[in-house]
């Protein structure tokens, strides 16, 4: 038994190592983008729950302490979390259906393009996937052992997930559904265990969130419960949801995941306790984000939002390949389908890496790279620094047309001092108004801190014009006595211009009469 376990762990370690190599190639070969720059600012800005909880930025902070300012430091935490998730997926499937099911789960998880991408960039999603799978594992063990220790551990894992991303709250109804639909476990709802886990998890998280939010004017609750949603029906969002997930998970693999979730949840509900459990943790987040995606003006089809549901679905698919009581011929057909799915996923992954690492090649083939937002920020920062150094006298402070420009330039120059952003619709749309004010990089802070000084203004034409912003010179001229165009800067790949920035000299910060900075 121990020899078999050692062999399995060796295989999982090899799978995880290969996955780590692929993800590291992406992590060290692509630019830091706006979300990661935001978490970098939060990592040094003190404890914050708006717009996201603090675990992601704290994980990045740990990576920066170990590896310094750069791609390795920023993304080390996600690389570790993505690798650990493969082991947890194996442990979960093994606990439910044996070692071979665990190996299938590890391999399927490692080949899924979505999980590879999530485990390579510095967002909270890699850590959330790890915590979500860990929650299912601990919940399964708690239901098996039925001891207070396991239920208390489940509460701690739940709190850790809430400190990572607020959608961890969906773990509670997922667990409730699993217990309710499982005949063996339904009686646990009448015992203290699940309620102990819920009470402990809530106690470890909710008071800290509410105290912080109260002290800062309730930015977190007001944003997530209302400000971010504008409700309006549109079929286009459903179309976006379908095609974005097909690309992120790959067609055959997502078919296998959904097949497994339907199989365990509906057709074989009375035959597999493990199947009911894992399908419950898959369907709840998937349905939660699919249902309202057609009823909001804001795109709710981002594949990372319901990634936890598809992570559970990957394990459900692995269990399907080892289902008990099924004839060998049926299992062989299923495994051939799984192998084909992994082949397509691998090809999708290889193509994605080519696009990410060599976007110029894609441009030469006549296509626009789908990763434009990741491109050119370090080049822009170098050009901004050059323009500041060419300025006679003291270097000017920097103003970005939106948080995206300001945060990315600040990160790549490795400075949190002397960088500001104008008010922009995207600042409010992404719940950053209060954070920008807290960091003192918003319009009012600029006016208070830099009166009479000169600035270098950076304007991203495509992004701002798409958001309906004013002409760049008009926007910045409200604050300065004189504005002069310095230069245009283009991000070019494969001979094609993918981004266009304008750099402006701005003299003597003094808002015009009747013009006030917007909060």
C-alpha positions in Angstrom: 0.0 0.0 0.0 2.8 2.4 0.9 4.7 1.5 -2.2 1.7 2.2 -4.4 1.2 5.6 -2.6 4.8 6.5 -3.2 4.5 5.6 -6.9 1.4 7.7 -7.2 3.0 10.7 -5.4 6.0 10.4 -7.7 3.8 10.6 -10.8 1.8 13.5 -9.4 5.1 15.3 -8.6 6.3 14.8 -12.1 3.0 16.1 -13.5 3.2 19.1 -11.1 6.9 19.8 -12.1 6.0 19.8 -15.8 3.1 22.1 -15.1 5.3 24.4 -13.1 7.9 24.6 -16.0 5.2 25.6 -18.5 3.6 28.1 -16.1 7.0 29.6 -15.2 7.8 30.1 -18.9 4.6 32.1 -19.2 5.0 33.9 -15.9 8.6 35.0 -16.7 7.9 35.8 -20.4 5.0 38.2 -20.2 4.4 41.6 -18.9 2.7 42.6 -15.6 -0.8 43.9 -16.4 -3.3 46.2 -14.7 -4.8 43.6 -12.2 -1.3 42.6 -11.0 -0.2 46.2 -10.7 -3.3 46.8 -8.6 -2.4 44.0 -6.2 1.2 45.3 -6.1 0.0 48.6 -4.9 -2.3 46.9 -2.4 0.6 44.7 -1.2 2.3 47.8 0.1 -0.8 49.9 1.0 -1.7 48.2 4.3 -4.6 45.8 5.0 -7.5 46.4 2.6 -10.7 44.6 1.7 -11.7 46.8 -1.2 -12.3 45.8 -3.9 -10.8 42.4 -3.0 -9.7 40.8 0.3 -6.1 41.0 1.4 -4.8 37.4 0.9 -3.8 37.9 -2.7 -1.8 41.0 -2.2 -0.2 39.5 0.9 0.9 36.5 -1.0 2.4 38.8 -3.6 4.2 40.7 -0.9 5.8 37.4 0.3 7.0 36.7 -3.2 8.5 40.2 -3.5 10.3 39.8 -0.2 11.8 36.5 -1.4 12.6 37.3 -5.0 12.6 41.1 -5.2 10.8 43.4 -7.5 10.1 41.7 -10.8 8.2 39.0 -12.5 9.5 36.2 -10.3 8.5 38.1 -7.1 5.1 39.2 -8.4 4.0 35.8 -9.6 5.8 33.3 -7.3 2.8 33.0 -5.1 0.5 31.9 -7.9 3.1 29.5 -9.3 3.2 27.8 -5.8 -0.5 27.8 -5.4 -1.1 26.4 -8.9 1.4 23.6 -8.2 -0.2 22.8 -4.8 -3.6 22.6 -6.4 -2.5 19.7 -8.5 -1.6 17.7 -5.4 -4.9 18.7 -3.7 -6.9 17.6 -6.7 -5.1 14.3 -6.6 -5.7 13.9 -2.8 -9.4 14.8 -3.2 -10.1 12.3 -6.0 -8.0 9.6 -4.2 -10.0 10.1 -1.0 -13.2 9.7 -2.9 -12.4 7.0 -5.5 -8.9 5.7 -5.1 -5.4 6.4 -6.4 -6.0 6.0 -10.1 -8.9 8.5 -9.9 -6.5 10.9 -8.2 -3.9 10.5 -11.0 -6.6 11.3 -13.6 -7.6 14.4 -11.6 -4.0 15.6 -11.4 -3.4 15.1 -15.1 -6.7 16.7 -16.2 -6.1 19.7 -13.9 -2.6 20.2 -15.1 -3.6 20.2 -18.7 -6.6 22.6 -18.4 -5.5 25.9 -20.1 -7.6 27.9 -17.7 -5.9 26.5 -14.6 -2.4 26.9 -16.2 -3.1 30.6 -16.9 -4.5 31.2 -13.4 -1.5 29.5 -11.9 0.9 31.8 -13.7 -0.4 35.3 -13.2 -0.6 37.2 -9.9 -4.3 37.3 -9.2 -6.2 35.8 -6.2 -7.7 33.1 -8.4 -4.8 30.5 -8.1 -5.0 30.7 -4.3 -8.8 30.5 -4.4 -8.7 27.3 -6.5 -6.3 25.8 -3.9 -8.5 26.8 -1.0 -11.7 25.7 -2.8 -10.4 22.2 -3.5 -9.0 22.0 0.0 -12.4 23.0 1.4 -14.0 20.1 -0.5 -11.3 17.7 0.8 -11.6 18.8 4.4 -15.4 18.7 4.2 -15.3 15.2 2.8 -13.0 14.1 5.6 -15.2 15.8 8.2 -18.2 14.0 6.9 -16.3 10.7 7.1 -14.7 11.2 10.5 -17.6 13.2 12.1 -15.3 14.7 14.6 -15.2 18.3 15.9 -11.6 18.7 14.8 -12.3 18.2 11.2 -15.3 20.5 11.3 -13.3 23.2 13.0 -10.6 22.8 10.4 -13.3 23.3 7.7 -14.2 26.6 9.3 -10.6 27.7 9.2 -10.3 26.8 5.5 -13.6 28.7 4.8 -12.2 31.8 6.5 -9.0 31.5 4.5 -11.1 31.4 1.3 -13.1 34.5 2.3 -9.8 36.4 2.9 -8.8 35.4 -0.6 -11.9 36.2 -2.7 -15.5 36.9 -1.7 -17.0 34.3 -4.0 -15.7 31.7 -1.5 -19.1 32.4 0.2 -20.5 29.9 -2.4 -18.7 27.1 -0.6 -21.4 27.2 2.1 -24.4 26.6 -0.2 -22.4 24.0 -2.1 -21.7 22.1 1.1 -25.4 22.4 2.1 -26.5 21.0 -1.2 -24.0 18.1 -0.9 -25.3 17.2 2.5 -28.9 17.6 1.6 -28.7 15.4 -1.5 -26.6 12.6 0.0 -28.7 10.1 1.9 -25.7 9.1 4.0 -24.9 12.6 5.1 -28.3 14.3 5.3 -28.5 13.6 9.0 -25.3 15.6 9.5 -27.4 18.8 9.1 -28.9 18.0 12.5 -25.6 17.7 14.2 -23.3 20.6 15.4 -20.5 19.8 13.0 -21.5 21.8 9.9 -22.8 24.7 12.0 -19.6 24.8 14.0 -17.6 25.1 10.8 -19.9 27.9 9.5 -19.9 29.8 12.8 -16.1 29.5 13.2 -15.4 30.6 9.6 -17.7 33.5 9.9 -16.3 34.6 13.3 -12.7 34.5 11.9 -13.6 36.7 8.9 -16.8 38.8 9.2 -15.8 41.0 12.2 -12.5 42.0 10.6 -14.2 42.8 7.3 -17.1 44.8 8.9 -14.8 46.8 11.2 -12.5 47.7 8.3 -15.4 48.6 6.0 -17.1 50.7 8.7 -13.9 52.7 9.3 -13.5 53.4 5.6 -17.1 54.3 4.8 -18.4 50.9 3.6 -16.7 50.8 0.2 -16.6 47.0 0.0 -20.2 46.2 0.8 -21.6 49.1 -1.3 -19.5 48.1 -4.3 -20.2 44.4 -4.3 -23.8 44.6 -3.3 -24.8 47.4 -5.6 -22.4 49.7 -7.4 -20.9 47.1 -9.7 -24.2 45.8 -11.2 -26.3 47.6 -13.8 -29.1 45.2 -14.7 -30.3 44.9 -18.3 -31.1 41.8 -20.4 -28.8 40.9 -23.3 -28.3 37.6 -25.2 -24.8 38.7 -26.1 -23.5 37.9 -22.6 -24.7 34.3 -22.9 -22.8 34.0 -26.2 -19.7 35.5 -24.6 -20.0 33.1 -21.7 -20.1 30.0 -23.9 -17.3 30.9 -26.2 -15.0 32.3 -23.6 -15.3 29.1 -21.5 -14.8 26.9 -24.6 -11.5 28.6 -25.3 -10.3 28.7 -21.7 -11.1 25.1 -20.8 -11.0 23.6 -24.4 -14.0 22.0 -26.1 -13.6 18.3 -25.3 -12.5 18.9 -21.7 -15.4 21.2 -20.9 -17.7 18.6 -22.5 -16.3 16.0 -20.2 -16.6 18.2 -17.2 -20.3 19.1 -17.9 -21.0 15.5 -18.7 -19.6 14.4 -15.4 -21.5 17.0 -13.5 -24.8 16.1 -15.1 -24.1 12.4 -14.7 -23.4 12.5 -10.9 -25.9 15.2 -10.1 -28.9 13.9 -12.0 -28.6 10.5 -13.5 -26.8 8.6 -10.8 -27.8 10.6 -7.8 -28.6 7.6 -5.6 -25.6 5.5 -6.5 -22.5 7.6 -5.7 -22.1 9.7 -2.5 -18.8 11.1 -3.8 -20.4 12.0 -7.1 -23.1 14.0 -5.4 -20.6 15.8 -3.3 -18.3 16.8 -6.1 -21.1 17.8 -8.5 -22.6 20.0 -5.8 -19.4 22.0 -5.5 -19.3 22.3 -9.3 -22.9 23.3 -10.1 -23.4 26.0 -7.5 -20.7 28.4 -8.7 -21.3 27.6 -12.4 -25.1 28.3 -12.2 -24.5 31.3 -9.9 -22.5 33.1 -12.6 -24.3 31.7 -15.6 -27.8 32.7 -14.5 -27.2 36.5 -14.1 -24.7 36.8 -17.0 -27.5 37.7 -19.4 -29.0 40.3 -17.1 -26.3 42.8 -16.5 -24.7 45.5 -18.7 -21.3 44.6 -17.3 -19.7 41.5 -18.7 -20.0 38.7 -16.1 -18.5 36.0 -18.3 -14.9 36.2 -17.0 -13.8 32.6 -16.9 -11.8 33.0 -13.6 -15.0 33.9 -11.7 -16.6 30.4 -11.9 -13.2 28.6 -12.3 -13.8 26.9 -8.9 -16.9 25.2 -10.3 -14.9 23.8 -13.2 -12.1 22.7 -10.8 -14.7 20.6 -9.0 -15.9 19.4 -12.4 -12.4 18.2 -13.3 -12.4 16.0 -10.2 -15.9 14.9 -11.1 -14.7 13.9 -14.6 -11.8 12.0 -13.0 -14.2 10.0 -10.8 -16.3 9.2 -13.9 -13.3 7.5 -15.4 -13.1 5.2 -12.4 -16.8 4.7 -11.7 -17.6 1.6 -9.7 -20.0 -1.0 -11.1 -19.5 0.0 -14.7 -18.4 -2.4 -17.4 -14.9 -2.3 -18.7 -15.9 -1.4 -22.2 -17.8 1.6 -21.1 -14.9 2.8 -19.0 -12.5 2.3 -21.9 -14.7 4.5 -24.1 -14.7 7.2 -21.4 -11.0 7.0 -21.0 -10.4 7.3 -24.7 -12.6 10.4 -24.7 -10.6 11.8 -21.8 -7.3 11.2 -23.6 -8.7 13.0 -26.7 -9.8 15.8 -24.4 -6.4 16.1 -22.9 -4.9 16.1 -26.3 -7.1 19.0 -27.5 -6.4 20.8 -24.2 -2.7 20.3 -24.6 -2.9 21.7 -28.2 -4.9 24.6 -26.9 -2.4 25.2 -24.2 0.5 25.1 -26.6 -1.2 27.5 -29.0 -2.0 29.9 -26.1 1.6 29.9 -25.0 2.8 30.7 -28.5 0.3 33.6 -28.6 1.4 34.9 -25.1 5.2 34.5 -25.6 5.4 35.5 -29.3 2.5 37.9 -30.1 4.4 39.3 -33.0 4.2 35.9 -34.7 0.4 36.0 -34.4 0.3 39.5 -35.8 2.4 38.4 -38.8 -0.2 35.7 -39.5 -2.8 38.5 -39.9 -4.5 38.1 -36.5 -4.7 40.4 -33.4 -3.3 38.8 -30.3 -6.0 38.4 -27.6 -3.5 39.4 -24.9 -3.0 43.1 -26.0 -3.7 44.3 -22.4 -0.6 42.4 -21.2 1.7 44.1 -23.7 3.9 47.1 -23.6 3.6 48.4 -20.1 7.3 48.0 -19.3 8.2 49.7 -22.6 5.9 52.6 -21.8 7.4 53.0 -18.3 10.9 53.2 -19.9 9.7 55.9 -22.3 8.0 57.8 -19.4 11.2 57.7 -17.4 13.2 58.9 -20.4 10.9 61.8 -20.9 11.2 62.8 -17.2 15.0 62.6 -17.3 15.0 64.8 -20.4 12.9 67.4 -18.6 15.0 70.4 -17.5 15.3 70.8 -13.7 13.7 68.4 -11.3 11.8 65.3 -12.6 8.1 66.0 -13.0 5.5 63.9 -11.2 3.4 61.5 -13.4 -0.3 61.6 -14.1 -2.2 58.7 -15.8 -5.5 59.1 -17.6 -6.9 56.2 -15.6 -6.0 53.9 -12.8 -4.8 51.4 -15.4 -2.1 53.6 -16.8 -1.0 55.1 -13.4 -0.8 51.8 -11.6 1.1 50.0 -14.4 3.6 52.8 -14.8 4.1 53.0 -11.1 4.8 49.3 -10.9 7.3 49.2 -13.7 9.1 52.3 -12.3 8.9 50.6 -8.9 7.6 53.8 -7.3 4.5 54.6 -5.3 5.6 58.3 -4.9 4.7 61.0 -7.4 2.2 58.9 -9.5 -1.5 60.1 -9.8 -4.5 59.3 -11.8 -7.3 61.5 -13.2 -10.9 60.5 -12.4 -12.1 58.0 -15.0 -15.3 56.0 -15.3 -13.2 52.8 -15.0 -12.0 53.9 -11.5 -15.5 53.7 -10.2 -16.6 50.8 -12.3 -13.9 48.6 -10.7 -14.5 49.8 -7.2 -11.2 51.7 -6.9 -12.3 55.2 -6.0 -11.8 54.7 -2.3 -8.5 52.9 -2.7 -7.1 55.5 -4.9 -8.1 58.1 -2.4 -6.6 56.1 0.5 -3.3 55.8 -1.4 -3.4 59.6 -2.2 -3.0 59.2 -5.9 -6.5 60.5 -7.0 -7.3 64.0 -8.3 -7.9 65.7 -5.0 -4.7 64.3 -3.5 -2.8 65.5 -6.6 -4.2 69.0 -6.2 -3.3 69.1 -2.5 0.2 67.6 -2.8 1.5 69.0 -6.0 0.2 72.6 -6.3 2.5 74.7 -8.5 4.5 71.7 -9.8 4.9 70.3 -13.3 3.8 66.9 -14.5 4.2 64.4 -17.3 0.7 63.3 -18.4 0.3 59.8 -20.0 -2.8 59.2 -22.1 -3.8 55.8 -23.6 -5.9 56.7 -26.6 -7.8 53.5 -27.3 -8.8 52.8 -23.7 -9.9 56.3 -22.9 -11.7 56.9 -26.2 -13.5 53.7 -25.7 -14.7 54.9 -22.3 -15.9 58.1 -23.8 -13.3 60.4 -22.3 -12.5 63.9 -23.4 -9.7 64.9 -25.6 -6.5 64.3 -23.6 -5.3 67.9 -23.7 -8.7 69.2 -22.6 -8.8 66.8 -19.7 -5.5 67.7 -18.3 -5.6 71.4 -19.1 -8.3 71.8 -16.4 -5.5 71.5 -13.9 -2.4 73.1 -15.5 -1.7 76.5 -16.9 0.0 75.1 -20.0 0.0 71.7 -21.7 2.3 70.7 -24.5 2.4 67.5 -26.5 5.8 65.7 -26.1 5.5 62.6 -28.2 3.4 59.7 -29.2 4.4 56.2 -28.0 3.3 53.0 -29.8 3.4 49.4 -28.7 4.3 47.5 -31.8 4.4 43.8 -32.5 5.0 42.1 -35.8 5.0 45.5 -37.5 1.5 46.4 -36.3 0.6 49.2 -33.8 -1.3 47.5 -31.0 -1.4 50.4 -28.4 -1.1 54.2 -28.7 -0.1 56.5 -25.9 0.4 60.2 -25.8 2.9 62.0 -23.5 2.3 65.6 -22.5 4.3 68.2 -20.6 2.1 70.0 -18.1 3.2 73.2 -16.3 2.2 74.8 -13.0 -0.5 72.7 -11.4 -3.3 75.1 -10.5 -7.0 74.1 -11.2 -8.9 76.6 -13.3 -11.6 78.7 -11.4 -14.8 76.7 -11.2 -13.1 73.4 -11.8 -12.7 71.0 -8.9 -11.2 67.6 -8.7 -13.7 64.7 -8.8 -13.8 62.2 -6.0 
